[in-house]
Every structure is written in structure tokens, then in C-alpha cells.
Amino acid sequence: MTIIIVLHILVCIALILIVLLQAGKGAEMGAAFGGASQTIFGSAG
């Protein structure tokens, strides 16, 4: 059980780092992704 928790934490940290690195690389992809999420949530509410 402990191995699963440690693995889960490592995967979470890795995903956070990947997202932060991608957000820092290019604002164009971030803006495009942000615009897409706004249209998805904007149509709902």
C-alpha cells in the first residue's frame, strides 16, 4: 500500500512539473488551451 502512495505522489509531482514547464515555454499554447477551456465552461454557464 505504501508503494502505491509513493508512486502516486511521484506521478502527481511529475505532472505538475510538466504542466509548469509547458506553461513557461510558450504563451501561445497556454492561451489556446485557456481559450478552449473558456468556451467549454462558458457554454455551460
N, CA, C and O atoms as a Maestro MAE file, in Angstrom:
{
 s_m_m2io_version
 :::
 2.0.0
}

f_m_ct {
 s_m_title
 :::
 protein
 m_atom[180] {
  # First column is atom index #
  i_m_mmod_type
  r_m_x_coord
  r_m_y_coord
  r_m_z_coord
  i_m_residue_number
  s_m_chain_name
  s_m_pdb_residue_name
  s_m_pdb_atom_name
  i_m_atomic_number
  :::
  1 25 0.834 -1.202 0.000 1 A "MET " " N  " 7
  2 3 0.000 0.000 0.000 1 A "MET " " CA " 6
  3 2 0.872 1.257 0.000 1 A "MET " " C  " 6
  4 15 0.568 2.240 -0.676 1 A "MET " " O  " 8
  5 25 1.962 1.207 0.771 2 A "THR " " N  " 7
  6 3 2.853 2.369 0.828 2 A "THR " " CA " 6
  7 2 3.486 2.645 -0.527 2 A "THR " " C  " 6
  8 15 3.685 3.801 -0.900 2 A "THR " " O  " 8
  9 25 3.804 1.578 -1.267 3 A "ILE " " N  " 7
  10 3 4.417 1.750 -2.586 3 A "ILE " " CA " 6
  11 2 3.458 2.482 -3.518 3 A "ILE " " C  " 6
  12 15 3.879 3.336 -4.297 3 A "ILE " " O  " 8
  13 25 2.180 2.153 -3.441 4 A "ILE " " N  " 7
  14 3 1.183 2.805 -4.297 4 A "ILE " " CA " 6
  15 2 1.092 4.291 -3.965 4 A "ILE " " C  " 6
  16 15 1.005 5.122 -4.868 4 A "ILE " " O  " 8
  17 25 1.112 4.629 -2.683 5 A "ILE " " N  " 7
  18 3 1.018 6.033 -2.272 5 A "ILE " " CA " 6
  19 2 2.242 6.809 -2.756 5 A "ILE " " C  " 6
  20 15 2.112 7.914 -3.282 5 A "ILE " " O  " 8
  21 25 3.424 6.232 -2.578 6 A "VAL " " N  " 7
  22 3 4.651 6.899 -3.026 6 A "VAL " " CA " 6
  23 2 4.632 7.082 -4.536 6 A "VAL " " C  " 6
  24 15 4.994 8.147 -5.035 6 A "VAL " " O  " 8
  25 25 4.214 6.052 -5.267 7 A "LEU " " N  " 7
  26 3 4.144 6.142 -6.721 7 A "LEU " " CA " 6
  27 2 3.150 7.223 -7.147 7 A "LEU " " C  " 6
  28 15 3.412 7.981 -8.081 7 A "LEU " " O  " 8
  29 25 2.026 7.288 -6.468 8 A "HIS " " N  " 7
  30 3 1.007 8.288 -6.773 8 A "HIS " " CA " 6
  31 2 1.541 9.697 -6.559 8 A "HIS " " C  " 6
  32 15 1.309 10.580 -7.385 8 A "HIS " " O  " 8
  33 25 2.251 9.913 -5.464 9 A "ILE " " N  " 7
  34 3 2.820 11.233 -5.175 9 A "ILE " " CA " 6
  35 2 3.854 11.610 -6.232 9 A "ILE " " C  " 6
  36 15 3.890 12.753 -6.688 9 A "ILE " " O  " 8
  37 25 4.696 10.649 -6.623 10 A "LEU " " N  " 7
  38 3 5.707 10.933 -7.641 10 A "LEU " " CA " 6
  39 2 5.063 11.290 -8.980 10 A "LEU " " C  " 6
  40 15 5.518 12.205 -9.667 10 A "LEU " " O  " 8
  41 25 4.012 10.573 -9.345 11 A "VAL " " N  " 7
  42 3 3.319 10.865 -10.605 11 A "VAL " " CA " 6
  43 2 2.683 12.253 -10.547 11 A "VAL " " C  " 6
  44 15 2.733 13.000 -11.525 11 A "VAL " " O  " 8
  45 25 2.090 12.600 -9.412 12 A "CYS " " N  " 7
  46 3 1.468 13.924 -9.261 12 A "CYS " " CA " 6
  47 2 2.509 15.026 -9.409 12 A "CYS " " C  " 6
  48 15 2.280 16.010 -10.111 12 A "CYS " " O  " 8
  49 25 3.649 14.862 -8.751 13 A "ILE " " N  " 7
  50 3 4.709 15.870 -8.842 13 A "ILE " " CA " 6
  51 2 5.219 15.979 -10.273 13 A "ILE " " C  " 6
  52 15 5.468 17.080 -10.764 13 A "ILE " " O  " 8
  53 25 5.374 14.839 -10.942 14 A "ALA " " N  " 7
  54 3 5.848 14.852 -12.325 14 A "ALA " " CA " 6
  55 2 4.860 15.584 -13.228 14 A "ALA " " C  " 6
  56 15 5.271 16.372 -14.080 14 A "ALA " " O  " 8
  57 25 3.567 15.334 -13.053 15 A "LEU " " N  " 7
  58 3 2.558 16.002 -13.874 15 A "LEU " " CA " 6
  59 2 2.566 17.506 -13.630 15 A "LEU " " C  " 6
  60 15 2.451 18.290 -14.572 15 A "LEU " " O  " 8
  61 25 2.702 17.911 -12.367 16 A "ILE " " N  " 7
  62 3 2.741 19.339 -12.041 16 A "ILE " " CA " 6
  63 2 3.940 20.002 -12.714 16 A "ILE " " C  " 6
  64 15 3.820 21.084 -13.288 16 A "ILE " " O  " 8
  65 25 5.103 19.341 -12.637 17 A "LEU " " N  " 7
  66 3 6.304 19.908 -13.255 17 A "LEU " " CA " 6
  67 2 6.149 20.004 -14.769 17 A "LEU " " C  " 6
  68 15 6.562 20.995 -15.371 17 A "LEU " " O  " 8
  69 25 5.561 18.986 -15.386 18 A "ILE " " N  " 7
  70 3 5.367 19.006 -16.840 18 A "ILE " " CA " 6
  71 2 4.458 20.162 -17.240 18 A "ILE " " C  " 6
  72 15 4.740 20.868 -18.209 18 A "ILE " " O  " 8
  73 25 3.379 20.357 -16.504 19 A "VAL " " N  " 7
  74 3 2.448 21.441 -16.822 19 A "VAL " " CA " 6
  75 2 3.122 22.794 -16.644 19 A "VAL " " C  " 6
  76 15 2.954 23.686 -17.475 19 A "VAL " " O  " 8
  77 25 3.884 22.951 -15.564 20 A "LEU " " N  " 7
  78 3 4.558 24.228 -15.328 20 A "LEU " " CA " 6
  79 2 5.599 24.503 -16.407 20 A "LEU " " C  " 6
  80 15 5.740 25.640 -16.858 20 A "LEU " " O  " 8
  81 25 6.328 23.472 -16.821 21 A "LEU " " N  " 7
  82 3 7.337 23.663 -17.861 21 A "LEU " " CA " 6
  83 2 6.683 24.036 -19.185 21 A "LEU " " C  " 6
  84 15 7.182 24.904 -19.902 21 A "LEU " " O  " 8
  85 25 5.580 23.393 -19.510 22 A "GLN " " N  " 7
  86 3 4.893 23.699 -20.761 22 A "GLN " " CA " 6
  87 2 4.294 25.098 -20.717 22 A "GLN " " C  " 6
  88 15 4.293 25.801 -21.728 22 A "GLN " " O  " 8
  89 25 3.786 25.512 -19.562 23 A "ALA " " N  " 7
  90 3 3.205 26.846 -19.437 23 A "ALA " " CA " 6
  91 2 4.298 27.900 -19.550 23 A "ALA " " C  " 6
  92 15 4.045 28.996 -20.051 23 A "ALA " " O  " 8
  93 25 5.504 27.591 -19.095 24 A "GLY " " N  " 7
  94 3 6.590 28.549 -19.170 24 A "GLY " " CA " 6
  95 2 7.191 28.644 -20.562 24 A "GLY " " C  " 6
  96 15 7.731 29.689 -20.928 24 A "GLY " " O  " 8
  97 25 7.109 27.577 -21.343 25 A "LYS " " N  " 7
  98 3 7.730 27.563 -22.676 25 A "LYS " " CA " 6
  99 2 7.043 28.545 -23.619 25 A "LYS " " C  " 6
  100 15 7.687 29.457 -24.137 25 A "LYS " " O  " 8
  101 25 5.750 28.370 -23.844 26 A "GLY " " N  " 7
  102 3 5.089 29.195 -24.844 26 A "GLY " " CA " 6
  103 2 3.745 29.698 -24.356 26 A "GLY " " C  " 6
  104 15 2.924 28.925 -23.863 26 A "GLY " " O  " 8
  105 25 3.526 30.989 -24.496 27 A "ALA " " N  " 7
  106 3 2.247 31.552 -24.072 27 A "ALA " " CA " 6
  107 2 1.165 31.259 -25.111 27 A "ALA " " C  " 6
  108 15 -0.026 31.325 -24.807 27 A "ALA " " O  " 8
  109 25 1.583 30.935 -26.339 28 A "GLU " " N  " 7
  110 3 0.600 30.679 -27.391 28 A "GLU " " CA " 6
  111 2 -0.223 29.439 -27.077 28 A "GLU " " C  " 6
  112 15 -1.450 29.462 -27.175 28 A "GLU " " O  " 8
  113 25 0.457 28.349 -26.696 29 A "MET " " N  " 7
  114 3 -0.266 27.121 -26.381 29 A "MET " " CA " 6
  115 2 -1.125 27.323 -25.142 29 A "MET " " C  " 6
  116 15 -2.244 26.814 -25.067 29 A "MET " " O  " 8
  117 25 -0.602 28.066 -24.168 30 A "GLY " " N  " 7
  118 3 -1.363 28.327 -22.956 30 A "GLY " " CA " 6
  119 2 -2.609 29.141 -23.262 30 A "GLY " " C  " 6
  120 15 -3.678 28.878 -22.711 30 A "GLY " " O  " 8
  121 25 -2.474 30.133 -24.142 31 A "ALA " " N  " 7
  122 3 -3.616 30.972 -24.496 31 A "ALA " " CA " 6
  123 2 -4.648 30.163 -25.278 31 A "ALA " " C  " 6
  124 15 -5.851 30.310 -25.064 31 A "ALA " " O  " 8
  125 25 -4.174 29.306 -26.187 32 A "ALA " " N  " 7
  126 3 -5.091 28.484 -26.975 32 A "ALA " " CA " 6
  127 2 -5.823 27.506 -26.071 32 A "ALA " " C  " 6
  128 15 -7.030 27.305 -26.206 32 A "ALA " " O  " 8
  129 25 -5.079 26.896 -25.142 33 A "PHE " " N  " 7
  130 3 -5.710 25.937 -24.236 33 A "PHE " " CA " 6
  131 2 -6.673 26.653 -23.300 33 A "PHE " " C  " 6
  132 15 -7.753 26.142 -23.001 33 A "PHE " " O  " 8
  133 25 -6.281 27.840 -22.836 34 A "GLY " " N  " 7
  134 3 -7.152 28.615 -21.957 34 A "GLY " " CA " 6
  135 2 -8.418 29.039 -22.684 34 A "GLY " " C  " 6
  136 15 -9.506 29.027 -22.108 34 A "GLY " " O  " 8
  137 25 -8.276 29.415 -23.954 35 A "GLY " " N  " 7
  138 3 -9.444 29.815 -24.724 35 A "GLY " " CA " 6
  139 2 -10.390 28.652 -24.943 35 A "GLY " " C  " 6
  140 15 -11.609 28.822 -24.907 35 A "GLY " " O  " 8
  141 25 -9.832 27.466 -25.170 36 A "ALA " " N  " 7
  142 3 -10.671 26.289 -25.372 36 A "ALA " " CA " 6
  143 2 -11.418 25.949 -24.094 36 A "ALA " " C  " 6
  144 15 -12.597 25.598 -24.140 36 A "ALA " " O  " 8
  145 25 -10.742 26.051 -22.950 37 A "SER " " N  " 7
  146 3 -11.404 25.722 -21.688 37 A "SER " " CA " 6
  147 2 -12.468 26.762 -21.373 37 A "SER " " C  " 6
  148 15 -13.492 26.436 -20.774 37 A "SER " " O  " 8
  149 25 -12.237 28.010 -21.770 38 A "GLN " " N  " 7
  150 3 -13.238 29.044 -21.512 38 A "GLN " " CA " 6
  151 2 -14.497 28.783 -22.328 38 A "GLN " " C  " 6
  152 15 -15.607 28.987 -21.836 38 A "GLN " " O  " 8
  153 25 -14.337 28.334 -23.571 39 A "THR " " N  " 7
  154 3 -15.517 28.066 -24.383 39 A "THR " " CA " 6
  155 2 -16.279 26.868 -23.834 39 A "THR " " C  " 6
  156 15 -17.509 26.837 -23.873 39 A "THR " " O  " 8
  157 25 -15.546 25.883 -23.324 40 A "ILE " " N  " 7
  158 3 -16.209 24.700 -22.769 40 A "ILE " " CA " 6
  159 2 -17.019 25.089 -21.539 40 A "ILE " " C  " 6
  160 15 -18.194 24.740 -21.420 40 A "ILE " " O  " 8
  161 25 -16.371 25.824 -20.616 41 A "PHE " " N  " 7
  162 3 -17.072 26.193 -19.390 41 A "PHE " " CA " 6
  163 2 -18.035 27.352 -19.634 41 A "PHE " " C  " 6
  164 15 -19.048 27.479 -18.946 41 A "PHE " " O  " 8
  165 25 -17.715 28.199 -20.619 42 A "GLY " " N  " 7
  166 3 -18.576 29.343 -20.903 42 A "GLY " " CA " 6
  167 2 -19.923 28.901 -21.461 42 A "GLY " " C  " 6
  168 15 -20.950 29.505 -21.149 42 A "GLY " " O  " 8
  169 25 -19.931 27.856 -22.281 43 A "SER " " N  " 7
  170 3 -21.188 27.396 -22.849 43 A "SER " " CA " 6
  171 2 -22.064 26.753 -21.777 43 A "SER " " C  " 6
  172 15 -23.291 26.761 -21.876 43 A "SER " " O  " 8
  173 25 -21.415 26.193 -20.746 44 A "ALA " " N  " 7
  174 3 -22.192 25.540 -19.693 44 A "ALA " " CA " 6
  175 2 -22.807 26.570 -18.763 44 A "ALA " " C  " 6
  176 15 -23.900 26.353 -18.240 44 A "ALA " " O  " 8
  177 25 -22.118 27.698 -18.545 45 A "GLY " " N  " 7
  178 3 -22.658 28.638 -17.590 45 A "GLY " " CA " 6
  179 2 -22.462 30.034 -18.036 45 A "GLY " " C  " 6
  180 15 -22.863 30.967 -17.340 45 A "GLY " " O  " 8
  :::
 }
 m_bond[179] {
  # First column is bond index #
  i_m_from
  i_m_to
  i_m_order
  :::
  1 1 2 1
  2 2 3 1
  3 3 4 2
  4 3 5 1
  5 5 6 1
  6 6 7 1
  7 7 8 2
  8 7 9 1
  9 9 10 1
  10 10 11 1
  11 11 12 2
  12 11 13 1
  13 13 14 1
  14 14 15 1
  15 15 16 2
  16 15 17 1
  17 17 18 1
  18 18 19 1
  19 19 20 2
  20 19 21 1
  21 21 22 1
  22 22 23 1
  23 23 24 2
  24 23 25 1
  25 25 26 1
  26 26 27 1
  27 27 28 2
  28 27 29 1
  29 29 30 1
  30 30 31 1
  31 31 32 2
  32 31 33 1
  33 33 34 1
  34 34 35 1
  35 35 36 2
  36 35 37 1
  37 37 38 1
  38 38 39 1
  39 39 40 2
  40 39 41 1
  41 41 42 1
  42 42 43 1
  43 43 44 2
  44 43 45 1
  45 45 46 1
  46 46 47 1
  47 47 48 2
  48 47 49 1
  49 49 50 1
  50 50 51 1
  51 51 52 2
  52 51 53 1
  53 53 54 1
  54 54 55 1
  55 55 56 2
  56 55 57 1
  57 57 58 1
  58 58 59 1
  59 59 60 2
  60 59 61 1
  61 61 62 1
  62 62 63 1
  63 63 64 2
  64 63 65 1
  65 65 66 1
  66 66 67 1
  67 67 68 2
  68 67 69 1
  69 69 70 1
  70 70 71 1
  71 71 72 2
  72 71 73 1
  73 73 74 1
  74 74 75 1
  75 75 76 2
  76 75 77 1
  77 77 78 1
  78 78 79 1
  79 79 80 2
  80 79 81 1
  81 81 82 1
  82 82 83 1
  83 83 84 2
  84 83 85 1
  85 85 86 1
  86 86 87 1
  87 87 88 2
  88 87 89 1
  89 89 90 1
  90 90 91 1
  91 91 92 2
  92 91 93 1
  93 93 94 1
  94 94 95 1
  95 95 96 2
  96 95 97 1
  97 97 98 1
  98 98 99 1
  99 99 100 2
  100 99 101 1
  101 101 102 1
  102 102 103 1
  103 103 104 2
  104 103 105 1
  105 105 106 1
  106 106 107 1
  107 107 108 2
  108 107 109 1
  109 109 110 1
  110 110 111 1
  111 111 112 2
  112 111 113 1
  113 113 114 1
  114 114 115 1
  115 115 116 2
  116 115 117 1
  117 117 118 1
  118 118 119 1
  119 119 120 2
  120 119 121 1
  121 121 122 1
  122 122 123 1
  123 123 124 2
  124 123 125 1
  125 125 126 1
  126 126 127 1
  127 127 128 2
  128 127 129 1
  129 129 130 1
  130 130 131 1
  131 131 132 2
  132 131 133 1
  133 133 134 1
  134 134 135 1
  135 135 136 2
  136 135 137 1
  137 137 138 1
  138 138 139 1
  139 139 140 2
  140 139 141 1
  141 141 142 1
  142 142 143 1
  143 143 144 2
  144 143 145 1
  145 145 146 1
  146 146 147 1
  147 147 148 2
  148 147 149 1
  149 149 150 1
  150 150 151 1
  151 151 152 2
  152 151 153 1
  153 153 154 1
  154 154 155 1
  155 155 156 2
  156 155 157 1
  157 157 158 1
  158 158 159 1
  159 159 160 2
  160 159 161 1
  161 161 162 1
  162 162 163 1
  163 163 164 2
  164 163 165 1
  165 165 166 1
  166 166 167 1
  167 167 168 2
  168 167 169 1
  169 169 170 1
  170 170 171 1
  171 171 172 2
  172 171 173 1
  173 173 174 1
  174 174 175 1
  175 175 176 2
  176 175 177 1
  177 177 178 1
  178 178 179 1
  179 179 180 2
  :::
 }
}
